[in-house]
Structures are given as C-alpha cells and as structure tokens.
Amino acid sequence: MVEFKAFEEMAPEDYDAVGFKSGLEVHQQLFTRRKLFCRCPARCYSRDYDAQILRHMRPTLSELGEYDGTALMEFKTKKEILYRVHRDTICTYEMDDTPPFMIDEPSLDIAIEIALLLRLNLVSELHISRKQYLDGSLPTGFQRTTILGVDGWIPYKNKRIGIAQLGLEEDSCREVSDIGHERVFLTDRLGVPLVEPVTNPDMKTPQEAAEVCEIIRRLLRATGKVRTGHGATREDVNVSVRGGSRSEIKGVSSIRHIPLLLYNEAMRQWSLLRIRESLEKRGVTPQTFSTRDYDVTRLVAATQYYPVRQALDNGQTVRCVVLERFAGILSEKTQTDTTFAKEVSDRVRVVACLTTLPNIAHSDAASETLSAEQWKTIRHRTKAGPDDALVLVWGNEEDAQTACNEVTIRAKEATEGVPRETRQALRDGTTGFERILPGPERMYPDTDLPPVAVSPDRVEKARARLPEPPWEREVRYGSLNLPPDVVRVLVVSPRYRLFDRLTGELGIDPVFAGVAVVRVWKALLREGLPVGGLSDEEVFAVFKAYRDGRFAKEGLAEVLRETARRKNAATAGAGIDEVLDVLGYTPADEDTVRVLAGESIRQTDIQALYNPGSVHRYLMGHLMEQLRGRTDGSVVAAVLEEELRKHKEPVHG
C-alpha cells in the first residue's frame, strides 16, 4: 500500500504512484473603466458603504427541470444575506432590478487578446449564460458568463499544458463574515470584468501546478491590461488521485500556497479511499450503512465539558448520532494534523450553521470531552455497541437536527469514497469543506442578452496589439545579461515596450536601461513619488537627454524624480529642458572636473585620512555631490586618480 510521506519528502514518483493530477482555474480582473454588464465604474476596493440590503436565496429549476445539488445544499443553510452597497459603484442592475447593458466592449477586446496569447480557438459568436450561485456571493443568485475560446495551450518545460477554455464573466462580492445564519458581503468588486483561463488536468505534481499558475499569471500581467494587487487574481485549483473524485480548492490567494494545499488535498483523498476500504472490511457499504440519532440533553445535564455546558446553559438541545461499526474511523488521519472528524465538523459548520468550534464531540476522542461514565450512559441508552461511533451535536432544536442529518450524510459518503466537493483553502495549508461540487444543472442561457458576434476583423485588430509572450521575452532578455530580478519584472511589466525602445531606438546599454526602469523606478515609488503617472514618451525624453550627453547617468534618478514632481505640481507639463535647468545639470567637461578635484585635494587634510583608498573614497564622495548628473562618475574617478598622483607627498606620506 502506498503511504504519503512528509510534504518535503514527496517526489514526482510518489505522486505518480497515487495517480495525482491537477488543473487550474485562474480568475483575473481586467483593468477597465466600467463593469461588464452595466456602466458603473470598476473601482478599487473599499469597506465604506451607504446602505445594506437583505436577501434570502432560493434554488430554481434548470432548463431540464432539475435542481442543482449545490443550490439545494445552500438552501438548507437558511442563510440571511446582507449586502453592503455604495452609491458610487452599485446600481439597480447588480440587484437584478434592471436589465443588463450590452457587454463592455473594451473588456471583450482585452479578453480576445488573452485568448490569442493562450492559442485558443475563438468562437465566432458569444452566448451569455447564467451560472447559478446560492452562496450569496451574487445578489441576483447567478453570474453572467460566456466562453470565448477553447482548446489552446501554453509551453511548460518540455511539454504543453492544455487550456480547455477561456471565460469572460463578472466578479462576485467579497465576503465580510459568515457567522451562524448570517452572511455579510461587500459589493465593491461586484460586476468587475474578469477572465478565467481553465487548464486541462495536465499537472502531475503540486509544484508543477504552482509553476504553471505562475506562467499564466505572467502571461496575463504581460498584457498590461489586468488589475494587480490583493484580490485581483485568485486561483481555483482542481485535484484528484487514482480512484478519487475531483475536488476544487476555491480562492487560493497566493501561488506559493498551492503546493502544500494540493499535497494535503491529495493526502485527504488517498486517506478517504483507505477509510472506505476499512469500512468495507467491516461490512459497511452504501447498502448496509445504518445510523440513528437521539436527544441526549438530559443524559449530559451534569457535564463540565465547556462547549456542551455552555449550550445547556443557553437552553439548547444536545443530540447523539450512532454510526454503526464506525468505531475508530473518526480519529483516522486525513490531512496534516487533521482527522476524519473534521470532515464531519466542517459539514455541521457549513450546512447546520453551527459555526462556534468545537461543534461536535465524538467517542473516538472520549477522554477529551465528556466523562467516561457519561459516554457509557449514552452508549447504553442509545443501544450502541462497542464497534459503533457516537457523535454529539448541540444547538437549537432545528439546527441540531440538521446537524444530525449532515453527520449521517457525511458518514455514508465515507462508504463511497471521495465526495465531489468545493474546498476552502485554510491558512495552515489544509483544506476545509465549502459546498458540494456544482453540476451542469446550474448553467442556463441568459434570455436578456443577444449573442455577440466576434468578427474576423476584430480578431485581427486584437492580434496586431498582442505583446510578445513572456516566455519568449524571458529568453531574449536573458541573452542581454540583465540581472535576474530585472528580467523577472520586465517579463510581466508593460514597461518592457519602453525598455525595448530605449535599447533599440536610443542604443542605451541594456543593463543600465533595465536597472533604471525596474530598480530605480521601484525606489522612486517607495519614496511616494508619482512616477507611475509619467508616460513612456516623458521617460523616453529623459533617456534621450542622457544619450545626448546633457547629464550623466548618476543624475538619472534625480531627473526622473524632478520630472515626476513637476508633473504632479502646478508646473505640470514642464519639459526636460526646464527640469535640467532647475537641477543645474549643465555638462561639466574634463577641465572643470580637474579644477574641482584640485580644489578638493587642497582643502582636505589628507594626512588625517587612514590610507590612500580612504583618500580616494572621501574625495570621490565630495566631488560627486558637486558633479552628480553633470558628468560620468568614471571620468571623475580617473581625473581624481591623476590629480592625486601629482600630490605624492600626501598620498605616500
């Protein structure tokens, strides 16, 4: 039997032995002025709001007259959904009180460009669909979405990763809290256009999944037309092992978290398959599975176990579920430091809305909860045998009964193997139950919007705007001996076009240009300077002045700094001539440098300095304060060395 090693010890052959495979769904917001199906602005996130709207979600029949299982599960939670809305970013469309506008054209153009970069076969006509969501993340209960292209690929090492499709859709709300039967959302990102590239399950290790996700992220960033920052990109990661089922880990916020999450989810599935084998050996199958539940409130009335004691003091009910022949199963390990009991607890937390943890107690961990005598009494009154497991739940009468039902459902699923689920990415690298995996029943055509033609002319215009793919750009920049950190940024930055112009049209040294547009730029941003507001033409003019010898490279940062300041001030619009004049950057010839060097030597007590090296460093610092931006530092160093040789006594004495 294959056993899971520690995360750090797992090798590709170990993942191959368990039949690991993974796919990605990358959600990337587009940088547009407006939302996808209304004319509200697509702004940055804010926790401010002007009003709250209360809604209850109810499932609807699909076109085939069927209910989606996820919708039915969410309906059982009986949630009250509160939406916090801001008048500047929300209109009646988002609340489904107004028909949608036609799809935002700039969003569609950006999506076409991304589809071409992913080598997808584009559709000739977009058909808008509604994707049902009853978790409250969309006030309408559905998301408008469309598929733009299918069957593409991206390169990865020595193989291709298939891109199944690219969707264009509207973003959902941000969750603020989910406590008990109340869920609160912010609507600040609702309706923002996003694309969703979906890969085939071609990744065979967790590390491969993370690396492929990074390639997709860089490709999207390379367009210069997507949003960046917290929440602008989110990954859903699909995973399964041999004999298991597809699980979808939702909303992974950082690529670096992917490997550990996938490792734990793969371990979980493999462990659940081993649990099914153990139950089969005991004669427990989906057909023979048996359970029953009881009200045991009076039997635990004297308990000092705090969670149950608190429930009793609040007048709540305690119920017990008897899982026949399940003894020991609840303590079976499923993920790192996690047991099967958490599978049960998660279901109780999500569906029965018993969110205060711990929300269950079980006989496999008897010594940690009730007294031995109390467990013995419960086992006797419920006619449970020594091979049976007992699970206690508590809450108001309705929630406690719902919890019993969910314990039963999850236990029966254990006899079947791995349930198809959507999982939460938890901070410790494990996953938790979110909802059952949606089926095709939740998709249906949107009758409010007509199809949108994707004309060949529109596609060709998008093709003409395509950036160089990042993997090709990386190879090209690597041949220029650029520092690795500079290459990493230029590969995904829209400033790569500026870099190419500087090195091509102006003949600027690639290393100097790369360091300037990456490291110097970053340093200026950290100072709080608005260099991001400078156009490529304005920066190009600065470098042209440098190329023409109007200032030295040591003055580049100061010239950019002053250009940004003046653009942001009342003197906005000042050209490079005025900037250089303000800075006093008139070129200094060699004779000027020689005069200043001689003066510095005469005015300095050279004898007091430690050694000749200290003399040179001290005087260079003094001279560069006067000459920075006016002449090259190498010229200053050479002239100073020559002048120092004329003063042999100070240097050798």
HELIX and SHEET records of a PDB file:
HELIX    1   1 PHE A    7  GLU A    9  5                                   3    
HELIX    2   2 PRO A   12  ALA A   17  1                                   6    
HELIX    3   3 GLY A   69  LYS A   76  1                                   8    
HELIX    4   4 GLU A  105  LEU A  117  1                                  13    
HELIX    5   5 PRO A  206  ALA A  222  1                                  17    
HELIX    6   6 ILE A  255  HIS A  257  5                                   3    
HELIX    7   7 ILE A  258  LYS A  281  1                                  24    
HELIX    8   8 ARG A  298  VAL A  300  5                                   3    
HELIX    9   9 TYR A  306  ASP A  313  1                                   8    
HELIX   10  10 ILE A  329  SER A  331  5                                   3    
HELIX   11  11 PHE A  340  VAL A  351  1                                  12    
HELIX   12  12 SER A  363  GLU A  368  5                                   6    
HELIX   13  13 ALA A  372  ARG A  381  1                                  10    
HELIX   14  14 GLU A  397  ALA A  414  1                                  18    
HELIX   15  15 PRO A  440  ARG A  442  5                                   3    
HELIX   16  16 PRO A  456  ALA A  464  1                                   9    
HELIX   17  17 PRO A  470  GLY A  478  1                                   9    
HELIX   18  18 PRO A  484  VAL A  492  1                                   9    
HELIX   19  19 TYR A  496  GLY A  504  1                                   9    
HELIX   20  20 PRO A  510  VAL A  515  1                                   6    
HELIX   21  21 ALA A  516  VAL A  520  3                                   5    
HELIX   22  22 TRP A  521  ARG A  526  1                                   6    
HELIX   23  23 VAL A  531  GLY A  533  5                                   3    
HELIX   24  24 ASP A  536  ARG A  547  1                                  12    
HELIX   25  25 LYS A  553  GLY A  555  5                                   3    
HELIX   26  26 LEU A  556  ASN A  568  1                                  13    
HELIX   27  27 ILE A  576  LEU A  583  1                                   8    
HELIX   28  28 GLU A  590  ARG A  602  1                                  13    
HELIX   29  29 ILE A  606  ALA A  608  5                                   3    
HELIX   30  30 PRO A  612  LEU A  627  1                                  16    
HELIX   31  31 GLY A  633  ARG A  645  1                                  13    
HELIX   32  32 LYS A  648  HIS A  652  1                                   5    
SHEET    1   A 9 ASN A 121  LEU A 122  0                                        
SHEET    2   A 9 PHE A 142  TYR A 156 -1                                        
SHEET    3   A 9 LYS A 159  GLU A 170 -1                                        
SHEET    4   A 9 PRO A 193  THR A 199 -1                                        
SHEET    5   A 9 LYS A  21  GLN A  29 -1                                        
SHEET    6   A 9 THR A 233  SER A 240 -1                                        
SHEET    7   A 9 SER A 247  VAL A 252 -1                                        
SHEET    8   A 9 GLU A 421  ALA A 425  1                                        
SHEET    9   A 9 THR A 431  ILE A 436 -1                                        
SHEET    1   B 4 ALA A  51  ARG A  55  0                                        
SHEET    2   B 4 GLU A  80  VAL A  85 -1                                        
SHEET    3   B 4 GLU A 182  LEU A 186  1                                        
SHEET    4   B 4 ARG A 174  ILE A 179 -1                                        
SHEET    1   C 4 ASN A 121  LEU A 122  0                                        
SHEET    2   C 4 PHE A 142  TYR A 156 -1                                        
SHEET    3   C 4 SER A 129  GLN A 132 -1                                        
SHEET    4   C 4 MET A 443  PRO A 445 -1                                        
SHEET    1   D 2 GLU A 125  LEU A 126  0                                        
SHEET    2   D 2 VAL A 452  ALA A 453 -1                                        
SHEET    1   E 4 THR A 291  ASP A 295  0                                        
SHEET    2   E 4 THR A 317  LEU A 323 -1                                        
SHEET    3   E 4 ALA A 389  GLY A 395 -1                                        
SHEET    4   E 4 ILE A 360  HIS A 362 -1                                        
SHEET    1   F 2 LYS A 333  GLN A 335  0                                        
SHEET    2   F 2 THR A 338  THR A 339 -1                                        
END                                                                             
